[in-house]
Amino acid sequence: MKILSFKSGHDGTVAGVDSTDGRLLFSYEAEKNSFPRYTPVTPDTFIDAGLWFKDLPDVLALSGWSSNGADHVTTSGAGYFGIGAGSETVGKRTFFGKSVDYYSSTHERAHIWCSYAMSPFRQGEPCYVLLWEGALGDFYEIDSDLTIHNRGQVMTAPGTRFAFLNALADPDFPVTGNSPRPQDPGRLMAACAFGEDGPPDADETKLINRLLSSDLGGDTLRKSDFVTSPFFNIGTDSQKLKNMATKLSKAIFQKFRDYAEQNLPEKHPLLIAGGCGLNGHWNTAWKQSGLFREVFVPPTTGDSGCAIGTAVDAMRHYTGQAKLEWSVYSGQSFCDDRIDTQGMTATELNLNTIAKDLLDGKIIGWTRGNCEIGPRALGNRSILAAPFSPETRTRLNRIKGRASNSPVAPSCLEEDAALHFDISAPSPYMMDFHRVTNPDLAAATHVDGSARVQTVNRNQNPYFYDLLAAFKAVSGVGVLCNTSLNFKNSGFINTTRDLAHYARLVGLDGFVAGNTYYTFDNPRR
């Protein structure tokens, strides 16, 4: 049985699942291939997905969605909320002239089943799920019969409450605005690294209490209601904002931790679902909490995983199976099209040459195979650099159009990770933070001494592993800076034509596409 699943709204995605062997065929995110971030499903995405099928799919699945705002009016499928009766729609639809099974379930269920299906735990093993995002902030339990039980709501809209602080402080965010912008959570998370911890002062306590009030949901946060706050339009680079970000982040996490400690007594594994799962500080804190036997965060913990989740929900409905075989490299394949090579030298790809150029200070675009699912570049759509010099981090951030002190993540040979980081288990998806213990890794060390580490083994990504090994052979260290290869505010680059244009635009020293290494005859830095 082949299942074709759609996630409408922002972070549009089309996913395919083969229930015969419980395998993820693909997950194509509409923003990839240089479309704007958070793009809804496009004709390009739909056509690319259709190329997987010789015949029409057996099941058409649709992830539920709703409008923004207090009403949350259903705009797609089964809607946004619900896990029980009324949270799924089952029937028949005519699709390109063929009668197919139709299945839709809520956005809430999509997040839960995505995290469950992709987790390493066997089907039937009870798991807790924490779904925290822009609207939902609940714990659940999936029992041995695959029944979802809500174990309690901690607060509504934790992601929105957190992100709103950045909008409140930013003079560029209009006073009439309410919903935070998509970039606000990430910017506030980055600000936390610069904040001073400690007990909140009177102003901080007042704002924290107001933002986390039980009668204040994300839909009712309006900047105009906070014009008397001392944090109103103070600027996103102010130390006062950074201190507040640190304390608000800690307060939100503490509420959820306290609830878990009091209400989730069994040490089931914890699965993280929802956009807050992209907050590496919180993920690390959950793993260090000691409350759960294990903690798993899928690389598609945000809305980009919802098409997968609804496909799995459909598979569970029709077959009773809810586990997937999957790869993080299940995105669109790379298109190595023709380019104008004037001013460039093209040579056959040689990993030793790349490694030596990286050690010499070159910054190189790197593409291999299919792109990653989720927002993290994990060695197939990456910009790579040596990890040693602070000037390298500054240059990488200039290339990316970010503040010069923004963090740059490292990728590391899995077997060497403990030599450089305070890490005790593999971290293949770059979803949490670890202390940097090697002082030589200045380019990959954030201001607070941490790094969002990706560990790489040969089975996971053979070619990227071999490049890290080649760099270790010439430098003594199997670590590289790794940041995403994309135009600003767009998804990953997916064609050689776009890559060549980007490399010229931002001043890369070279790039790899297919089996060719392109370098510029007169590089600019």
Secondary structure as the mmCIF struct_conf table of DSSP 4:
data_model
#
loop_
_struct_conf.conf_type_id
_struct_conf.id
_struct_conf.beg_label_comp_id
_struct_conf.beg_label_asym_id
_struct_conf.beg_label_seq_id
_struct_conf.end_label_comp_id
_struct_conf.end_label_asym_id
_struct_conf.end_label_seq_id
STRN STRN1 LYS A 2 LYS A 7
BEND BEND1 GLY A 9 ASP A 11
STRN STRN2 THR A 13 ASP A 18
TURN_TY1_P TURN_TY1_P1 SER A 19 GLY A 22
STRN STRN3 ARG A 23 GLU A 29
TURN_TY1_P TURN_TY1_P2 ALA A 30 SER A 34
HELX_LH_PP_P HELX_LH_PP_P1 PHE A 35 PHE A 35
STRN STRN4 PRO A 36 PRO A 36
TURN_TY1_P TURN_TY1_P3 ARG A 37 TYR A 38
HELX_LH_PP_P HELX_LH_PP_P2 THR A 39 VAL A 41
HELX_RH_AL_P HELX_RH_AL_P1 PRO A 43 GLY A 50
TURN_TY1_P TURN_TY1_P4 LEU A 51 TRP A 52
BEND BEND2 LYS A 54 ASP A 55
BEND BEND3 ASP A 58 ASP A 58
STRN STRN5 VAL A 59 SER A 63
STRN STRN6 TRP A 65 SER A 66
BEND BEND4 ASN A 68 ASP A 71
STRN STRN7 THR A 74 SER A 76
TURN_TY1_P TURN_TY1_P5 GLY A 77 ALA A 78
BEND BEND5 TYR A 80 TYR A 80
BEND BEND6 ILE A 83 GLY A 84
TURN_TY1_P TURN_TY1_P6 ALA A 85 GLY A 86
BEND BEND7 SER A 87 SER A 87
STRN STRN8 GLU A 88 PHE A 95
TURN_TY1_P TURN_TY1_P7 PHE A 96 GLY A 97
STRN STRN9 LYS A 98 SER A 105
HELX_RH_AL_P HELX_RH_AL_P2 HIS A 107 MET A 118
BEND BEND8 SER A 119 PHE A 121
HELX_LH_PP_P HELX_LH_PP_P3 ARG A 122 ARG A 122
TURN_TY1_P TURN_TY1_P8 GLN A 123 GLY A 124
BEND BEND9 GLU A 125 GLU A 125
STRN STRN10 CYS A 127 TRP A 132
BEND BEND10 GLU A 133 ALA A 135
STRN STRN11 GLY A 137 ILE A 142
TURN_TY1_P TURN_TY1_P9 SER A 144 ASP A 145
BEND BEND11 LEU A 146 LEU A 146
STRN STRN12 ILE A 148 GLN A 153
BEND BEND12 THR A 156 THR A 156
HELX_RH_AL_P HELX_RH_AL_P3 PRO A 158 ALA A 169
TURN_TY1_P TURN_TY1_P10 PRO A 171 ASP A 172
BEND BEND13 PHE A 173 PHE A 173
TURN_TY1_P TURN_TY1_P11 VAL A 175 THR A 176
BEND BEND14 SER A 179 SER A 179
HELX_LH_PP_P HELX_LH_PP_P4 PRO A 180 ARG A 181
TURN_TY1_P TURN_TY1_P12 PRO A 182 GLN A 183
HELX_RH_AL_P HELX_RH_AL_P4 ASP A 184 CYS A 192
TURN_TY1_P TURN_TY1_P13 ALA A 193 PHE A 194
HELX_LH_PP_P HELX_LH_PP_P5 GLY A 195 ASP A 197
BEND BEND15 GLY A 198 PRO A 199
HELX_RH_AL_P HELX_RH_AL_P5 ALA A 202 LEU A 211
TURN_TY1_P TURN_TY1_P14 LEU A 212 LEU A 212
TURN_TY1_P TURN_TY1_P15 SER A 214 ASP A 215
HELX_RH_3T_P HELX_RH_3T_P1 GLY A 218 THR A 220
HELX_RH_3T_P HELX_RH_3T_P2 LYS A 223 PHE A 226
TURN_TY1_P TURN_TY1_P16 VAL A 227 THR A 228
BEND BEND16 SER A 229 SER A 229
TURN_TY1_P TURN_TY1_P17 PRO A 230 ASN A 233
TURN_TY1_P TURN_TY1_P18 THR A 236 ASP A 237
HELX_RH_AL_P HELX_RH_AL_P6 GLN A 239 ASN A 263
BEND BEND17 GLU A 266 GLU A 266
STRN STRN13 LEU A 270 ALA A 273
BEND BEND18 GLY A 274 GLY A 274
HELX_RH_3T_P HELX_RH_3T_P3 GLY A 275 LEU A 278
HELX_RH_AL_P HELX_RH_AL_P7 GLY A 280 GLN A 288
BEND BEND19 SER A 289 SER A 289
BEND BEND20 LEU A 291 ARG A 293
STRN STRN14 VAL A 295 PHE A 296
TURN_TY1_P TURN_TY1_P19 PRO A 299 THR A 300
BEND BEND21 GLY A 302 GLY A 302
HELX_RH_3T_P HELX_RH_3T_P4 ASP A 303 GLY A 305
HELX_RH_AL_P HELX_RH_AL_P8 CYS A 306 THR A 319
BEND BEND22 GLY A 320 GLY A 320
STRN STRN15 GLU A 325 GLU A 325
BEND BEND23 VAL A 328 VAL A 328
BEND BEND24 GLY A 331 GLY A 331
HELX_LH_PP_P HELX_LH_PP_P6 GLN A 332 GLN A 332
STRN STRN16 SER A 333 SER A 333
HELX_LH_PP_P HELX_LH_PP_P7 PHE A 334 PHE A 334
STRN STRN17 CYS A 335 CYS A 335
TURN_TY1_P TURN_TY1_P20 GLN A 342 GLY A 343
STRN STRN18 MET A 344 GLU A 348
HELX_RH_AL_P HELX_RH_AL_P9 LEU A 351 LEU A 359
TURN_TY1_P TURN_TY1_P21 ASP A 360 GLY A 361
STRN STRN19 ILE A 364 THR A 367
BEND BEND25 GLY A 369 GLY A 369
STRN STRN20 ASN A 370 ASN A 370
HELX_LH_PP_P HELX_LH_PP_P8 CYS A 371 GLU A 372
BEND BEND26 ILE A 373 PRO A 375
BEND BEND27 GLY A 379 ASN A 380
STRN STRN21 ARG A 381 ALA A 385
BEND BEND28 PRO A 387 PHE A 388
HELX_RH_AL_P HELX_RH_AL_P10 PRO A 390 LYS A 400
TURN_TY1_P TURN_TY1_P22 GLY A 401 GLY A 401
TURN_TY1_P TURN_TY1_P23 SER A 404 ASN A 405
STRN STRN22 PRO A 410 LEU A 413
HELX_RH_3T_P HELX_RH_3T_P5 GLU A 414 ASP A 416
HELX_RH_AL_P HELX_RH_AL_P11 ALA A 417 HIS A 420
STRN STRN23 PHE A 421 PHE A 421
BEND BEND29 ASP A 422 ASP A 422
BEND BEND30 SER A 424 ALA A 425
TURN_TY1_P TURN_TY1_P24 PRO A 428 TYR A 429
BEND BEND31 ASP A 432 ASP A 432
STRN STRN24 PHE A 433 ARG A 435
STRN STRN25 VAL A 436 VAL A 436
TURN_TY1_P TURN_TY1_P25 PRO A 439 ASP A 440
HELX_RH_3T_P HELX_RH_3T_P6 ALA A 442 ALA A 444
TURN_TY1_P TURN_TY1_P26 VAL A 447 ASP A 448
BEND BEND32 GLY A 449 GLY A 449
STRN STRN26 SER A 450 ARG A 452
STRN STRN27 GLN A 454 VAL A 456
TURN_TY1_P TURN_TY1_P27 ARG A 458 GLN A 460
HELX_RH_AL_P HELX_RH_AL_P12 PRO A 462 SER A 475
BEND BEND33 GLY A 476 GLY A 476
STRN STRN28 VAL A 479 SER A 484
STRN STRN29 ASN A 486 ASN A 486
TURN_TY1_P TURN_TY1_P28 LYS A 488 ASN A 489
STRN STRN30 SER A 490 SER A 490
STRN STRN31 PHE A 492 PHE A 492
STRN STRN32 THR A 495 THR A 495
HELX_RH_AL_P HELX_RH_AL_P13 THR A 496 VAL A 506
TURN_TY1_P TURN_TY1_P29 GLY A 507 GLY A 507
BEND BEND34 ASP A 509 ASP A 509
STRN STRN33 GLY A 510 ALA A 513
TURN_TY1_P TURN_TY1_P30 GLY A 514 ASN A 515
STRN STRN34 THR A 516 PHE A 520
BEND BEND35 ASP A 521 ASN A 522
#
